[in-house]
């Protein structure tokens, strides 16, 4: 579940840094990943889908070295503006997910907004779709800004860029650092990139100064960890939620009234190749036993009978197909037990995805609120004076 505002100021011990790279993969990404691995540093690479799809070998290498592969949209648009002109922001995230999802089977998908620009409207648009929001963490912001690409644009040296990074890191003392292993919107600048050289220069200096590096998945902050517990409900044609009963081999039916009912909430496990497993909070899986009947029941094992093909219908609806080739529907047209009894897709029940959880919002202190109000007032003042 993506938050309505950028995730910033995560909880980190002093002299602890989290290294991230944006806009790749680029020509230097593999070398950057290799150098970091040699230094014992894990980074998160927020990749642009249109580049990632052309270089799976780079992503494979980064993943094998222990780095995290995150989502930075497919074509690097300004998301708040893009959604304001009816751009398909879900497509930007989903298309990149198809490239990187195999690297994130055992962890949430980390997302960073392009240019750091974000709005509640973008979050709302993404959060209606299972594919662009479920177990997604973000947008992950930064504490130490990525000035490297702008320094290459100005013809600055590695040493000059490093001086700015070192000063900013010393002032902040900790935080998420951004650099660019690619440059998505300035090809002429990308050709002059020295970020590999900057990485080789900067990391040993920081290690010598006593800083330690952690991966995003090592940070114990609710803003980053809560999406791992995302749950959702599935609403049927009769307007009721799919609900499970007590007991071993319990069945399910379309009788749930509220998403707040624990027994209508499920977790999803992505098993690859379009197959998913649905799990309850107690750890039981929806399953169709071929030796019994077509009724969907809960079982303890996640075997092949607990896997379903997930077929998206629209932004918020999916159809599920069982191993027996039948689609999931209901015992009757009005409800009843959940069964894998529909041989044709037109007979399936398109289930509406309803999130049960909301993104964790870090409480804002009074001093932070006053500081934000001051910034807003200065912004308004600048607009008035310039008009």
Phi, psi and omega per residue, in radians:
X1 nan 2.143 -3.100
X2 -1.500 2.453 -3.056
X3 -1.360 2.690 3.137
X4 -1.287 -0.190 3.067
X5 -2.454 2.847 -3.117
X6 -1.016 2.485 3.030
X7 -1.450 2.041 -3.051
X8 -2.420 2.753 3.104
X9 0.980 0.955 3.084
X10 -1.244 2.760 -3.093
X11 -1.298 1.969 3.102
X12 -2.354 2.516 3.024
X13 -1.158 2.804 3.077
X14 -1.021 2.580 3.125
X15 1.026 0.581 3.076
X16 -2.092 2.259 -3.089
X17 -2.146 2.597 3.032
X18 -2.102 2.040 -3.017
X19 -1.623 2.270 3.118
X20 -2.316 2.629 3.089
X21 -2.222 2.440 -3.129
X22 -2.020 2.767 2.871
X23 1.374 0.013 3.115
X24 -1.505 -2.886 -0.001
X25 -1.328 2.470 3.111
X26 -2.075 -3.056 -3.091
X27 -1.014 -0.489 -3.073
X28 -1.724 -0.033 -3.015
X29 -1.036 -0.780 -3.108
X30 -1.102 -0.742 -3.138
X31 -1.177 -0.664 3.086
X32 -1.086 -0.838 3.140
X33 -1.059 -0.713 -3.137
X34 -1.132 -0.783 3.138
X35 -1.094 -0.790 3.139
X36 -1.061 -0.724 3.123
X37 -1.055 -0.721 3.108
X38 -1.113 -0.523 3.139
X39 -1.521 -0.047 -3.113
X40 1.324 0.469 -3.096
X41 -1.954 2.249 3.033
X42 -1.742 2.374 3.122
X43 -2.185 2.902 2.988
X44 -1.913 2.206 3.107
X45 -1.815 1.875 3.088
X46 -1.483 1.824 -2.957
X47 -1.684 2.622 3.030
X48 -1.607 2.195 -2.984
X49 -0.990 -0.688 -3.083
X50 -1.147 -0.434 3.045
X51 -1.525 -0.693 -3.084
X52 -1.092 -0.669 -3.091
X53 -1.153 -0.409 3.135
X54 -1.509 -0.262 -3.036
X55 -2.350 1.050 3.122
X56 -1.094 -0.473 -3.129
X57 -1.133 -0.564 3.095
X58 -1.217 -0.762 3.118
X59 -1.103 -0.696 3.105
X60 -1.026 -0.764 -3.112
X61 -1.169 -0.768 3.134
X62 -1.069 -0.766 3.137
X63 -1.111 -0.752 -3.135
X64 -1.098 -0.488 3.131
X65 -1.467 -0.009 3.089
X66 1.654 0.052 3.116
X67 -1.354 2.759 3.139
X68 -1.702 2.423 3.099
X69 -1.850 2.007 -3.128
X70 -1.901 3.004 -3.061
X71 -1.772 2.240 3.127
X72 -2.257 0.607 -3.102
X73 1.246 3.041 -3.087
X74 -1.595 -0.705 -3.061
X75 -2.154 0.192 3.029
X76 1.057 0.867 3.064
X77 -1.475 2.837 2.969
X78 -1.306 1.825 -2.935
X79 -1.097 -0.807 3.123
X80 -1.059 -0.719 3.099
X81 -1.194 -0.733 -3.089
X82 -1.012 -0.763 3.141
X83 -1.242 -0.494 -3.130
X84 -1.213 -0.389 3.114
X85 -1.882 0.425 3.096
X86 1.146 0.475 3.000
X87 -1.180 2.618 -3.067
X88 -1.514 1.509 -3.111
X89 -1.178 -0.538 3.113
X90 -1.103 -0.727 3.129
X91 -1.069 -0.642 3.133
X92 -1.068 -0.659 -3.135
X93 -1.432 -0.772 -3.053
X94 -1.139 -0.741 -3.132
X95 -1.085 -0.689 3.091
X96 -1.225 -0.618 3.091
X97 -1.035 -0.636 -3.137
X98 -1.092 -0.455 3.135
X99 -1.465 -0.643 -2.978
X100 -1.844 -0.108 -2.987
X101 -1.100 -0.505 -3.127
X102 -1.175 -0.323 3.122
X103 -1.547 -0.118 -3.027
X104 -2.172 0.481 -3.111
X105 -1.110 -0.604 -3.049
X106 -1.833 0.216 3.125
X107 -2.588 2.833 3.033
X108 -1.113 2.859 3.054
X109 -1.626 2.068 3.132
X110 -1.486 2.411 -3.084
X111 -2.233 2.419 3.000
X112 -2.193 2.347 3.120
X113 -1.294 2.491 3.095
X114 -1.135 2.391 -3.098
X115 1.065 0.125 -3.056
X116 1.259 0.170 -3.082
X117 -1.512 2.339 -3.038
X118 -2.688 2.793 3.083
X119 -2.722 2.740 3.070
X120 -1.030 -0.533 -3.128
X121 -1.146 -0.685 3.095
X122 -1.148 -0.773 3.119
X123 -1.037 -0.781 -3.137
X124 -1.062 -0.722 -3.114
X125 -1.136 -0.701 -3.126
X126 -1.317 -0.586 -3.007
X127 -1.337 -0.149 3.079
X128 -1.386 -0.226 -3.026
X129 -1.981 2.182 3.106
X130 -0.925 -0.695 -3.020
X131 -1.279 -0.393 -3.086
X132 -1.953 0.141 -3.091
X133 -2.491 -0.564 -3.018
X134 -1.126 2.160 -3.105
X135 1.000 0.574 3.002
X136 -1.701 2.383 -3.137
X137 -1.982 2.169 3.100
X138 2.631 -3.019 0.017
X139 -1.323 2.317 -3.107
X140 -1.434 2.032 -3.140
X141 -1.615 -2.820 -3.061
X142 -2.480 2.885 3.028
X143 -1.913 -0.597 3.125
X144 -1.938 1.952 -2.955
X145 -1.205 2.640 -3.141
X146 -1.511 1.373 -3.096
X147 -1.462 -0.089 -3.018
X148 -0.991 -0.823 -3.082
X149 -1.117 -0.591 3.125
X150 -1.268 -0.557 3.078
X151 -1.222 -0.633 3.076
X152 -1.166 -0.634 3.102
X153 -1.077 -0.639 -3.115
X154 -1.510 0.005 3.136
X155 1.344 0.369 -3.129
X156 -1.330 2.833 -3.104
X157 -1.568 2.928 3.061
X158 -1.043 -0.746 -3.114
X159 -1.108 -0.665 3.132
X160 -1.174 -0.736 3.104
X161 -1.147 -0.743 -3.129
X162 -1.081 -0.648 3.131
X163 -1.051 -0.709 3.128
X164 -1.173 -0.797 3.116
X165 -1.049 -0.816 -3.102
X166 -1.099 -0.693 3.120
X167 -1.149 -0.780 -3.127
X168 -1.129 -0.731 3.137
X169 -1.141 -0.711 3.125
X170 -1.104 -0.671 3.136
X171 -1.213 -0.723 -3.098
X172 -1.400 -0.632 3.114
X173 1.442 -0.305 -3.117
X174 -2.995 2.972 3.017
X175 2.359 -3.101 3.129
X176 -1.580 2.212 -3.094
X177 -1.831 2.442 3.094
X178 -2.032 2.331 2.880
X179 -2.341 3.077 -3.056
X180 -2.190 1.968 3.061
X181 -1.511 -0.080 2.997
X182 -2.605 2.971 3.066
X183 -2.342 1.890 -2.904
X184 -1.315 -0.396 -2.982
X185 -2.203 0.178 3.118
X186 -2.460 1.484 -3.050
X187 -1.071 -0.662 -3.125
X188 -1.158 -0.580 3.095
X189 -1.311 -0.659 3.134
X190 -0.994 -0.629 -3.135
X191 -1.166 -0.346 -3.108
X192 -1.821 0.166 -3.039
X193 -1.078 2.369 3.075
X194 -2.113 0.435 -3.063
X195 -1.167 -0.552 3.041
X196 -1.063 -0.846 3.132
X197 -1.120 -0.656 3.093
X198 -1.098 -0.756 3.118
X199 -1.051 -0.802 -3.138
X200 -1.126 -0.514 -3.135
X201 -1.429 -0.718 -2.949
X202 -1.417 -0.781 -3.011
X203 -1.067 -0.842 3.107
X204 -1.040 -0.640 3.112
X205 -1.110 -0.759 -3.135
X206 -1.168 -0.696 3.088
X207 -1.105 -0.708 3.122
X208 -1.148 -0.491 3.117
X209 -1.425 -0.017 3.068
X210 1.651 0.175 3.088
X211 -1.393 2.569 3.025
X212 -2.064 2.680 -3.091
X213 -1.999 2.451 3.080
X214 -2.272 2.704 3.038
X215 -1.421 2.800 3.109
X216 -0.985 -0.629 -3.102
X217 -1.341 -0.031 3.083
X218 -1.735 -0.057 -3.086
X219 -1.543 2.087 -3.107
X220 -1.582 1.377 3.125
X221 -2.323 2.256 -3.098
X222 -0.956 -0.495 3.115
X223 -1.081 -0.531 -3.103
X224 -1.746 -0.436 -3.038
X225 -1.704 -0.454 -3.041
X226 -1.109 -0.597 3.130
X227 -1.094 -0.319 3.091
X228 -1.127 -0.321 3.137
X229 -1.828 0.330 3.127
X230 -0.998 2.313 3.019
X231 -2.185 2.855 -3.108
X232 -2.659 2.863 3.038
X233 -2.032 2.842 3.095
X234 -2.116 2.072 -3.103
X235 -1.732 2.346 -3.077
X236 -1.637 -3.066 -3.124
X237 -1.089 -0.446 -3.111
X238 -1.511 0.096 3.126
X239 1.412 0.055 3.136
X240 -1.827 2.760 3.135
X241 -1.521 2.605 2.979
X242 -1.158 2.225 -3.049
X243 -2.306 2.462 3.133
X244 -1.883 2.708 -3.084
X245 -1.798 3.091 3.113
X246 -1.374 2.896 2.953
X247 1.674 2.764 3.108
X248 -1.174 2.436 -3.100
X249 0.991 0.581 -3.137
X250 -1.150 2.615 3.106
X251 -1.608 -3.134 3.122
X252 -2.310 2.598 3.074
X253 -2.533 3.039 -3.076
X254 -1.690 1.178 -3.047
X255 -2.176 -0.015 -3.079
X256 -1.246 2.383 -3.102
X257 -1.711 -0.514 -3.002
X258 -2.442 2.488 3.088
X259 -1.159 -0.293 3.126
X260 -1.331 -0.232 3.078
X261 -1.248 2.112 -3.098
X262 -0.996 -0.498 -3.047
X263 -1.456 0.088 3.012
X264 -1.920 0.071 -3.057
X265 -1.775 2.381 -3.081
X266 -2.316 2.766 2.944
X267 -1.876 2.643 3.070
X268 -2.018 2.397 3.026
X269 -2.008 2.155 3.123
X270 -1.472 2.041 -3.089
X271 -1.809 0.119 3.093
X272 1.512 2.794 3.130
X273 0.976 0.601 3.077
X274 1.384 0.084 -3.103
X275 -1.768 2.477 3.126
X276 -2.298 2.822 2.961
X277 -2.147 2.465 3.097
X278 -1.890 2.250 -3.010
X279 -2.212 2.515 3.055
X280 -1.519 2.977 3.120
X281 -1.090 -0.465 3.139
X282 -1.427 -0.049 3.095
X283 1.584 0.259 3.101
X284 -1.701 2.613 -3.029
X285 -1.957 2.535 2.981
X286 -1.189 2.354 -3.037
X287 -2.646 2.627 3.060
X288 -2.078 1.961 -3.102
X289 -1.475 2.012 -3.094
X290 -1.194 -0.320 -3.141
X291 -1.536 -0.076 -3.133
X292 -1.887 -1.611 -3.138
X293 -2.662 -2.838 -3.084
X294 -1.616 0.105 -3.134
X295 -1.267 2.371 3.068
X296 -1.491 2.163 -3.136
X297 -2.213 3.004 3.070
X298 -1.628 2.422 3.096
X299 -2.420 2.878 -3.089
X300 -1.421 -0.482 -3.030
X301 -1.679 2.521 3.025
X302 -1.798 1.340 3.119
X303 -1.749 -2.925 -3.085
X304 -1.113 -0.416 -3.131
X305 -1.350 -0.184 3.115
X306 -1.765 0.169 3.130
X307 -1.819 2.456 -3.125
X308 -2.321 2.508 2.972
X309 -1.327 2.229 3.120
X310 -1.760 2.096 -3.092
X311 -2.086 1.913 3.132
X312 -1.203 2.408 3.110
X313 -1.751 -0.819 3.059
X314 -2.671 -2.828 -3.034
X315 -0.979 -0.630 -3.004
X316 -2.183 0.169 -3.102
X317 -2.174 2.522 3.071
X318 -2.323 2.718 2.978
X319 -2.039 2.428 -3.135
X320 -1.992 2.394 3.121
X321 -2.079 2.323 -3.098
X322 -1.465 2.970 3.117
X323 -1.087 -0.394 -3.132
X324 -1.435 0.043 3.118
X325 1.570 -0.209 3.124
X326 -1.516 2.656 3.084
X327 -1.580 2.699 3.110
X328 -1.385 2.392 3.124
X329 -2.583 -2.458 -3.117
X330 -2.331 2.844 -3.135
X331 -1.065 -0.671 3.088
X332 -2.315 3.016 3.126
X333 -1.173 -0.301 -3.099
X334 -1.824 -0.098 -3.140
X335 2.522 -2.547 -3.093
X336 1.638 -2.774 -3.056
X337 -1.215 2.614 3.043
X338 -1.370 2.237 -3.104
X339 -2.390 2.644 2.992
X340 -1.655 1.244 -2.940
X341 -2.167 0.221 -3.085
X342 -1.916 1.812 -3.103
X343 -1.227 -0.384 -3.122
X344 -2.044 2.561 -3.112
X345 -1.050 -0.594 -3.118
X346 -1.126 -0.295 3.120
X347 -1.640 -0.152 -3.090
X348 -1.242 2.739 3.001
X349 -1.615 2.064 3.013
X350 -1.338 2.034 -3.034
X351 -1.666 2.313 -3.123
X352 -1.552 2.192 3.122
X353 -1.341 2.163 3.134
X354 -2.213 1.910 3.138
X355 -1.080 2.394 3.096
X356 -1.672 -0.406 -3.098
X357 -1.927 2.822 3.079
X358 -2.135 2.736 -3.137
X359 -1.067 2.458 3.093
X360 -1.271 2.253 3.093
X361 -1.934 2.106 3.137
X362 -1.172 2.281 3.123
X363 -1.006 2.422 3.136
X364 -1.700 2.189 -3.129
X365 -1.241 2.837 3.114
X366 -1.058 -0.714 -3.135
X367 -1.127 -0.670 3.095
X368 -1.140 -0.708 3.136
X369 -1.123 -0.733 3.114
X370 -1.134 -0.690 3.117
X371 -1.125 -0.710 3.115
X372 -1.155 -0.672 3.087
X373 -1.116 -0.679 3.117
X374 -1.123 -0.747 3.103
X375 -1.073 -0.750 3.138
X376 -1.104 -0.716 3.135
X377 -1.132 -0.713 3.113
X378 -1.144 -0.631 3.111
X379 -1.132 -0.805 3.117
X380 -1.080 -0.743 3.138
X381 -1.054 -0.735 -3.128
X382 -1.131 -0.624 3.127
X383 -1.209 -0.693 -3.139
X384 -1.143 -0.763 -3.102
X385 -1.215 -0.493 -3.111
X386 -1.512 -0.148 -3.101
X387 -1.542 nan nan
